Amino acid sequence: MSISHFINEFNKGLQSPVFLLYAEDPFLLKEAYFMVSASVPESGREFCFDAFDLKDSDEPLTFEQMLDILNTMPFGAGRRTVIIENIQEALKKDLPALDRYVSSPSDCSLFIMLHKGEPKAHFRDMLKKIKSVSLDIRPQDFPVWVKEKAKKKGFTISDSAIDYLIGVIGPDAGLISSELEKFSLLGKERIETKDIAGLIRGNSDYDAFDLVNALKARDAGKVLKIAKIIQEFQESYSLLGVINWHYTRMYQKERGRADYYTKVFELLNEADYRIKSSGGAFPMEYLLIRLLQL
């Protein structure tokens, strides 16, 4: 199941008693948290809503005490809602209690577990008993997600503007959401590329489109010049996401060059590891040189 499935479930009122939502991107987990918490009526939030974070060392309750809250009748109408963030931090000794609850959940409570990353093996048997949803957005789903986000902020955005936005920012949900927030301040009902180009590009004379075009032209001097300028205002990992987005789009149009793109994505995966391991500008410079050599 994908984020679109969660949105559908949310729009239907999250009717299942237990959900496990997982994602690599912490922004998407936090967004789901706010969606669920905001759905609890203000009048009942003090008595019918509880949230815990298993990474919070100051959390006063034990795991079993958190689960006990789910079996407590809610005050007034509606149901009790409990969110546990970073459920992947649950200790092995806590898993039997968790399994007992999800096997027989309260019919007057909603239990949301937020899991960073792919669920590990000890969660998989449990997943058969509950609704589990991956919130990470596939590259091909980003345009639809952007349109939905824009709609909620009170404006529409053209396909070309979406392509430009993702092409410069990359498929980063947090950064894109921040940019959409800026666009909402423009006071326009419909956003086009010309409305946002200056806002995204800022004071730079170059953006990721220029970098990818220089790579395609095999202009080494221009590639390194543009990369140096872009990295003054964009982190290497974010820029890597942008480059990956562009090459994914090119691959979709050039299926006949499968061998070439296999090598490209191998280099991108290698750069991803290097940037996460060591950081700095070198992994990105090395990636660009290797891409020029293909």
Phi, psi and chi 1 to 4 in degrees:
 res  aa     phi    psi   chi1   chi2   chi3   chi4
   1 MET       -  148.7  -64.2  178.5   72.9      -
   2 SER  -117.0 -179.4   66.2      -      -      -
   3 ILE   -61.2  -30.8 -168.3  169.1      -      -
   4 SER   -65.1  -34.3   60.5      -      -      -
   5 HIS   -66.6  -39.6  -71.3  102.9      -      -
   6 PHE   -64.7  -41.5  173.6   66.6      -      -
   7 ILE   -60.4  -41.2  -67.7  171.8      -      -
   8 ASN   -63.3  -44.1  -71.1  -24.9      -      -
   9 GLU   -62.5  -40.4  -67.2  -77.4  -11.4      -
  10 PHE   -64.0  -44.1 -179.3   81.1      -      -
  11 ASN   -64.8  -24.5  -70.2  -23.3      -      -
  12 LYS   -89.1   -0.8  -70.4 -172.8  -68.7 -174.5
  13 GLY    96.4   17.2      -      -      -      -
  14 LEU    47.3   65.0  -63.1  172.4      -      -
  15 GLN   -74.0  -24.8  -64.2  173.8    2.5      -
  16 SER   -71.3  149.6  -65.5      -      -      -
  17 PRO   -77.6  -21.3   26.1  -33.5      -      -
  18 VAL  -138.0  132.7 -177.0      -      -      -
  19 PHE  -129.6  140.3  -74.4   85.7      -      -
  20 LEU  -115.0  116.7 -175.0  136.2      -      -
  21 LEU  -108.8  127.3  -49.5  177.8      -      -
  22 TYR  -132.2  151.2   60.5   96.4      -      -
  23 ALA  -166.4  151.4      -      -      -      -
  24 GLU   -77.6  -33.0  -70.0  -67.2  -18.2      -
  25 ASP   -84.5  111.4 -171.7  -22.5      -      -
  26 PRO   -62.6  -25.1   20.5  -31.2      -      -
  27 PHE   -61.1  -41.5  171.2   83.2      -      -
  28 LEU   -68.8  -34.5  -66.0  168.9      -      -
  29 LEU   -66.3  -43.7  -68.8  169.4      -      -
  30 LYS   -66.7  -36.3 -172.4   57.5   73.4  172.5
  31 GLU   -63.4  -42.2 -174.7  173.9   52.5      -
  32 ALA   -62.4  -40.0      -      -      -      -
  33 TYR   -56.2  -49.5  173.9  100.4      -      -
  34 PHE   -67.5  -34.9  -72.5  127.9      -      -
  35 MET   -61.4  -46.6  -73.8  174.0   66.7      -
  36 VAL   -67.8  -46.3  174.3      -      -      -
  37 SER   -63.5  -37.3   63.2      -      -      -
  38 ALA   -70.5  -19.6      -      -      -      -
  39 SER   -79.2  -13.5   69.5      -      -      -
  40 VAL   -79.8  125.6  179.0      -      -      -
  41 PRO   -54.5  138.1  -24.8   33.8      -      -
  42 GLU   -55.0  -37.0 -171.1   70.8   36.9      -
  43 SER   -65.4  -26.0   58.2      -      -      -
  44 GLY  -109.8    4.4      -      -      -      -
  45 ARG   -65.7  -36.7 -166.5  163.5  -63.2  171.3
  46 GLU   -66.1  -32.3 -177.7  178.2   -5.9      -
  47 PHE  -105.3  -18.8  -56.6  104.3      -      -
  48 CYS  -122.7   11.0  -63.7      -      -      -
  49 PHE  -133.9  129.2  175.9   76.7      -      -
  50 ASP  -136.9  141.4  -65.2  -84.8      -      -
  51 ALA  -135.2  137.9      -      -      -      -
  52 PHE  -134.2  154.9  -52.7   99.4      -      -
  53 ASP  -129.0  115.9 -172.4  -17.1      -      -
  54 LEU   -70.5   -8.9  -64.3 -170.7      -      -
  55 LYS   -90.4   -4.7  -87.9 -163.6  170.8 -178.2
  56 ASP   -84.2  107.5 -175.0   -7.9      -      -
  57 SER   -67.4  -17.0   58.3      -      -      -
  58 ASP   -92.7    5.0  -64.5  -33.2      -      -
  59 GLU   -61.1  119.5 -177.8   55.5   62.9      -
  60 PRO   -76.6  -19.7   29.0  -34.7      -      -
  61 LEU   -96.1  148.6  -60.3 -174.9      -      -
  62 THR   -77.8  167.3   66.1      -      -      -
  63 PHE   -61.7  -42.1 -169.2   74.0      -      -
  64 GLU   -64.6  -34.8  -71.9 -144.9   32.1      -
  65 GLN   -65.4  -35.9  -73.5  172.4  -33.7      -
  66 MET   -62.3  -44.0  -63.3  176.9 -163.3      -
  67 LEU   -67.4  -34.0  -65.1  177.8      -      -
  68 ASP   -60.1  -32.9  -74.9  -17.8      -      -
  69 ILE   -60.3  -35.2  -67.6  173.1      -      -
  70 LEU   -63.5  -27.8  -72.1  157.8      -      -
  71 ASN   -91.6    6.2  -71.5  -44.4      -      -
  72 THR   -91.0  130.5  -55.7      -      -      -
  73 MET   -61.9  134.9  -71.7  -66.5  -67.8      -
  74 PRO   -72.3  152.2   26.9  -34.1      -      -
  75 PHE   -79.1  134.9  -71.3   94.8      -      -
  76 GLY    72.4 -156.9      -      -      -      -
  77 ALA   -80.5  172.5      -      -      -      -
  78 GLY    85.2 -155.7      -      -      -      -
  79 ARG  -138.7  163.7   58.3 -179.8  174.0  171.1
  80 ARG   -83.4  138.6 -177.7  175.0  -63.2  -78.4
  81 THR  -119.2  128.6  -61.4      -      -      -
  82 VAL  -128.2  127.7  173.2      -      -      -
  83 ILE  -114.8  130.8  -60.3  176.2      -      -
  84 ILE  -118.2  113.7  -62.9 -175.8      -      -
  85 GLU   -83.2  155.0  -63.2 -176.6   83.4      -
  86 ASN    53.9   47.2  -71.9  -59.4      -      -
  87 ILE   -62.4  -19.6 -165.5   69.8      -      -
  88 GLN   -64.5  -14.4   75.6  -81.1   -4.2      -
  89 GLU   -86.8   -1.2  -59.6  -66.7  -33.0      -
  90 ALA   -59.0  135.6      -      -      -      -
  91 LEU   -77.0  155.5  -59.3  175.5      -      -
  92 LYS   -58.8  -34.0  -75.9 -170.6  176.4 -179.7
  93 LYS   -67.8  -19.3   67.3  179.5 -179.7   64.6
  94 ASP   -88.2  -17.2  -66.6  -37.0      -      -
  95 LEU   -64.5  -37.7  -64.7 -179.6      -      -
  96 PRO   -58.7  -40.8  -27.6   36.7      -      -
  97 ALA   -65.7  -39.9      -      -      -      -
  98 LEU   -64.5  -42.7  178.3   59.9      -      -
  99 ASP   -63.9  -38.7 -172.3   62.0      -      -
 100 ARG   -62.7  -40.9  -75.5 -165.7  -62.4  -87.1
 101 TYR   -67.9  -48.3 -179.1   80.8      -      -
 102 VAL   -68.2  -20.9  -58.8      -      -      -
 103 SER   -74.8  -26.4  -62.4      -      -      -
 104 SER  -145.2   70.9 -178.4      -      -      -
 105 PRO   -73.7  155.6   28.4  -34.5      -      -
 106 SER   -66.3  138.7  168.0      -      -      -
 107 ASP   -85.2    2.2   58.5    4.8      -      -
 108 CYS  -118.5   20.8   57.8      -      -      -
 109 SER  -135.8  152.6  -67.0      -      -      -
 110 LEU  -116.6  123.7  169.1   63.9      -      -
 111 PHE  -114.7  117.4 -179.2   25.9      -      -
 112 ILE  -113.0  120.7  -56.9  -71.9      -      -
 113 MET  -105.4  130.5  -66.3  178.8  -80.4      -
 114 LEU  -109.9  122.0  -60.3  179.0      -      -
 115 HIS  -120.3  123.1 -171.9  -66.3      -      -
 116 LYS   -79.6  119.4  174.6   70.4  167.9   63.0
 117 GLY    85.5 -178.4      -      -      -      -
 118 GLU   -69.8  134.1 -170.1   82.8   16.9      -
 119 PRO   -58.8  136.2  -25.6   35.4      -      -
 120 LYS   -78.6  173.9  -62.5  -65.9 -171.9  -72.3
 121 ALA   -55.9  -39.1      -      -      -      -
 122 HIS   -70.5   -8.5   52.9  -95.7      -      -
 123 PHE   -95.9  -16.0  -86.7   99.4      -      -
 124 ARG   -67.0  -38.5  -73.4  176.8 -168.8  153.0
 125 ASP   -64.0  -35.1  -73.3  -20.3      -      -
 126 MET   -66.5  -32.9 -153.9  179.4  -60.3      -
 127 LEU   -63.1  -23.0  -62.9 -175.5      -      -
 128 LYS   -69.3  -17.7  -60.3  172.3 -174.5  175.4
 129 LYS   -99.3   -7.5  -54.7  172.0 -174.6  177.6
 130 ILE  -135.7  172.3   61.6  177.5      -      -
 131 LYS   -85.0  119.7  -77.3  -83.8 -179.8   80.5
 132 SER  -117.4  137.2   61.4      -      -      -
 133 VAL  -136.2  128.1 -175.6      -      -      -
 134 SER   -83.0  125.0  170.1      -      -      -
 135 LEU   -91.4  -14.1  -61.8 -179.6      -      -
 136 ASP   -60.1  139.7  -76.3  -42.8      -      -
 137 ILE   -96.5  123.4  -52.2  170.8      -      -
 138 ARG   -67.7  146.9  -61.0  175.9  -59.7  175.1
 139 PRO   -50.1  -40.8  -29.4   36.4      -      -
 140 GLN   -70.6  -15.2   61.5  -92.6   35.4      -
 141 ASP   -94.4   -8.3  -68.6  -23.8      -      -
 142 PHE   -60.6  -44.1 -107.1   95.6      -      -
 143 PRO   -57.0  -41.4  -28.5   37.8      -      -
 144 VAL   -65.0  -41.9  174.5      -      -      -
 145 TRP   -62.5  -41.8 -179.4   80.1      -      -
 146 VAL   -62.4  -43.2  172.2      -      -      -
 147 LYS   -61.2  -41.5  -76.6 -173.2  177.1 -179.2
 148 GLU   -65.5  -42.1  -76.2  -63.8  -43.5      -
 149 LYS   -63.3  -43.5  -70.0  -74.6  -68.7 -177.2
 150 ALA   -62.6  -42.3      -      -      -      -
 151 LYS   -58.3  -42.1 -176.4  177.8  177.8 -178.3
 152 LYS   -67.6  -23.7  -71.8  179.6  180.0  177.6
 153 LYS   -91.7    1.6  -65.9 -177.7 -175.0  -62.0
 154 GLY    95.7   17.6      -      -      -      -
 155 PHE  -147.4  164.0   62.4   90.1      -      -
 156 THR  -106.6  160.9   60.4      -      -      -
 157 ILE  -138.3  133.1 -177.6  167.7      -      -
 158 SER   -70.2  159.3   69.5      -      -      -
 159 ASP   -61.5  -39.7  -69.7  -20.2      -      -
 160 SER   -66.5  -36.5   61.1      -      -      -
 161 ALA   -67.6  -37.1      -      -      -      -
 162 ILE   -64.8  -44.9  -68.9  173.7      -      -
 163 ASP   -59.4  -41.0  -75.5  -16.5      -      -
 164 TYR   -67.9  -43.7 -178.4   77.0      -      -
 165 LEU   -58.7  -52.3  172.0   63.4      -      -
 166 ILE   -69.9  -33.9  -58.4  174.6      -      -
 167 GLY   -65.2  -26.4      -      -      -      -
 168 VAL   -96.9  -44.9  175.0      -      -      -
 169 ILE   -82.0  -35.6  -62.3  -64.6      -      -
 170 GLY    93.1  168.8      -      -      -      -
 171 PRO   -79.5   64.9   30.4  -34.7      -      -
 172 ASP  -113.9  107.8 -175.4  -51.9      -      -
 173 ALA   -59.3  -41.4      -      -      -      -
 174 GLY   -64.5  -47.2      -      -      -      -
 175 LEU   -65.5  -41.8  -69.6  176.0      -      -
 176 ILE   -64.9  -41.5  -72.2  176.4      -      -
 177 SER   -60.4  -39.7 -177.0      -      -      -
 178 SER   -63.6  -41.6  177.1      -      -      -
 179 GLU   -65.7  -40.2  -67.1  -61.5  -35.8      -
 180 LEU   -62.3  -33.8  -68.8  174.1      -      -
 181 GLU   -61.8  -41.4 -161.0   67.2   49.8      -
 182 LYS   -63.7  -43.0  -66.2  179.2 -167.9  174.2
 183 PHE   -61.7  -32.4  -57.0  161.9      -      -
 184 SER   -65.1  -21.7   67.8      -      -      -
 185 LEU   -79.6   -9.7  -59.8  176.7      -      -
 186 LEU   -71.9  -19.4  -65.1  175.8      -      -
 187 GLY    73.9   23.8      -      -      -      -
 188 LYS  -106.3  145.9  -64.9 -163.1  170.2 -165.9
 189 GLU   -78.9  -27.8  -67.5 -176.2   -1.8      -
 190 ARG  -134.9  131.2 -177.8  170.6  176.9   80.9
 191 ILE  -102.8  128.1  -61.0  -64.7      -      -
 192 GLU  -113.0  169.6  -59.4  -72.3   -8.7      -
 193 THR   -56.0  -42.9  -56.0      -      -      -
 194 LYS   -62.7  -23.8   60.6 -177.8  174.3   59.3
 195 ASP   -76.0  -25.0  -60.1  -44.1      -      -
 196 ILE  -116.8  -10.8   63.4  176.3      -      -
 197 ALA   -55.2  -46.6      -      -      -      -
 198 GLY   -68.3  -34.4      -      -      -      -
 199 LEU   -66.5  -38.7  -69.3  175.2      -      -
 200 ILE   -82.5  -45.9  -61.2  175.5      -      -
 201 ARG   -68.8  -31.0 -174.1 -173.1  -76.0 -108.0
 202 GLY    66.5 -138.1      -      -      -      -
 203 ASN   -88.1   -0.8  -64.7  -36.1      -      -
 204 SER   -79.0  148.1  173.6      -      -      -
 205 ASP   -85.9   -6.6  -68.0  -31.6      -      -
 206 TYR  -131.0  156.7  -62.6  103.8      -      -
 207 ASP  -140.6 -174.1   58.6   30.2      -      -
 208 ALA   -63.4  -30.0      -      -      -      -
 209 PHE   -61.0  -41.6  -75.6   95.3      -      -
 210 ASP   -64.2  -39.9  -60.0  -50.7      -      -
 211 LEU   -64.5  -46.2  177.8   60.1      -      -
 212 VAL   -67.0  -37.7  172.7      -      -      -
 213 ASN   -63.9  -37.7  -73.5  -25.7      -      -
 214 ALA   -67.4  -36.3      -      -      -      -
 215 LEU   -64.5  -43.3  -78.7  166.7      -      -
 216 LYS   -64.2  -34.0  -70.9  164.0   67.3  175.5
 217 ALA   -82.7   -4.5      -      -      -      -
 218 ARG    56.2   38.7  -62.0 -174.7  179.1  -80.8
 219 ASP   -94.9   90.1 -172.1  -26.7      -      -
 220 ALA   -58.9  -45.0      -      -      -      -
 221 GLY   -60.2  -44.0      -      -      -      -
 222 LYS   -69.8  -38.3 -165.4  169.3 -175.2  179.6
 223 VAL   -58.5  -49.8  165.1      -      -      -
 224 LEU   -68.6  -34.1  -64.1  175.9      -      -
 225 LYS   -66.3  -48.1  174.8 -174.6  175.4 -177.4
 226 ILE   -64.9  -42.5  -66.0  172.3      -      -
 227 ALA   -60.5  -41.1      -      -      -      -
 228 LYS   -63.0  -41.2 -176.9  177.6 -179.9 -179.7
 229 ILE   -68.1  -45.4  -68.1  172.0      -      -
 230 ILE   -63.2  -38.1  -69.6  177.5      -      -
 231 GLN   -70.5   -8.0  -75.6 -176.7  -69.5      -
 232 GLU   -72.6  -23.6  -70.5  178.2    1.6      -
 233 PHE  -127.8    1.9   61.3   87.4      -      -
 234 GLN  -136.3  127.5 -169.0  165.2   17.1      -
 235 GLU   -66.2  154.4  -65.7 -179.4   -2.1      -
 236 SER   -58.3  -42.1  -67.3      -      -      -
 237 TYR   -67.0  -37.9 -165.3   72.0      -      -
 238 SER   -65.4  -42.4  174.9      -      -      -
 239 LEU   -64.2  -36.5 -179.2   56.4      -      -
 240 LEU   -60.9  -40.9  177.9   64.3      -      -
 241 GLY   -62.1  -37.8      -      -      -      -
 242 VAL   -64.6  -47.6  175.0      -      -      -
 243 ILE   -61.8  -42.0  -66.8  171.9      -      -
 244 ASN   -61.4  -40.2 -174.9   73.3      -      -
 245 TRP   -60.5  -47.0  165.7  -96.7      -      -
 246 HIS   -64.1  -43.4  -79.8  -80.0      -      -
 247 TYR   -69.1  -32.4  -86.6  103.9      -      -
 248 THR   -63.7  -43.1  -60.5      -      -      -
 249 ARG   -64.1  -40.3  -64.3  -69.1  -65.5  -86.0
 250 MET   -66.1  -39.7  -72.8 -170.4  -76.3      -
 251 TYR   -62.1  -39.0  170.3   63.1      -      -
 252 GLN   -62.7  -25.7  -69.3  168.8  -11.8      -
 253 LYS   -95.2  -15.6  -63.4  175.4 -177.3  177.4
 254 GLU  -128.1   59.0  -60.3  178.5  -53.2      -
 255 ARG   -61.4  -22.8  -65.4  -75.7 -175.3  174.6
 256 GLY   -70.6  -11.2      -      -      -      -
 257 ARG  -107.3   46.3  -58.4 -178.8   65.3 -165.7
 258 ALA   -60.2  -40.9      -      -      -      -
 259 ASP   -62.7  -42.2  -70.6  -16.6      -      -
 260 TYR   -61.7  -47.0  168.7   75.9      -      -
 261 TYR   -73.2  -26.2  -75.9  104.4      -      -
 262 THR   -60.6  -43.6  -64.2      -      -      -
 263 LYS   -66.4  -39.7  -65.5  174.2 -177.1  175.3
 264 VAL   -58.8  -48.8  166.1      -      -      -
 265 PHE   -71.9  -26.5  -67.3  122.5      -      -
 266 GLU   -64.4  -42.5  -74.4  175.2   -5.9      -
 267 LEU   -66.0  -39.2  -68.9  176.5      -      -
 268 LEU   -65.3  -40.5  -69.6  170.5      -      -
 269 ASN   -65.3  -40.0  -74.3  -29.1      -      -
 270 GLU   -63.5  -41.9 -179.9 -176.5  -32.2      -
 271 ALA   -65.2  -37.7      -      -      -      -
 272 ASP   -57.7  -46.1  178.1   76.9      -      -
 273 TYR   -64.2  -44.8  172.8   77.3      -      -
 274 ARG   -63.9  -42.6  -72.6  175.2 -179.9  -88.8
 275 ILE   -65.7  -41.5  -69.3  171.3      -      -
 276 LYS   -66.3  -33.2  -73.8  178.2  178.7  176.0
 277 SER   -80.1  -46.7  -59.3      -      -      -
 278 SER  -116.9  -24.3   60.7      -      -      -
 279 GLY    67.2 -161.4      -      -      -      -
 280 GLY    75.8 -177.8      -      -      -      -
 281 ALA   -88.2  -21.5      -      -      -      -
 282 PHE   -58.9  -47.2  174.2   74.5      -      -
 283 PRO   -56.6  -36.9  -25.8   36.4      -      -
 284 MET   -69.9  -43.9  178.9   55.9   63.9      -
 285 GLU   -61.3  -41.6  -67.8  174.8   -2.7      -
 286 TYR   -63.5  -42.4 -176.2   66.9      -      -
 287 LEU   -59.3  -47.1  167.2   66.1      -      -
 288 LEU   -63.5  -39.4  -63.3  173.3      -      -
 289 ILE   -63.2  -44.0  -68.3  168.9      -      -
 290 ARG   -65.6  -38.5  -66.0  -71.0  -59.9  -80.1
 291 LEU   -64.3  -36.7  -70.6  172.7      -      -
 292 LEU   -66.7  -26.5  -73.4  164.8      -      -
 293 GLN   -84.5  -13.8  -67.8  171.5  -19.3      -
 294 LEU   -65.8      -  -71.2 -179.5      -      -
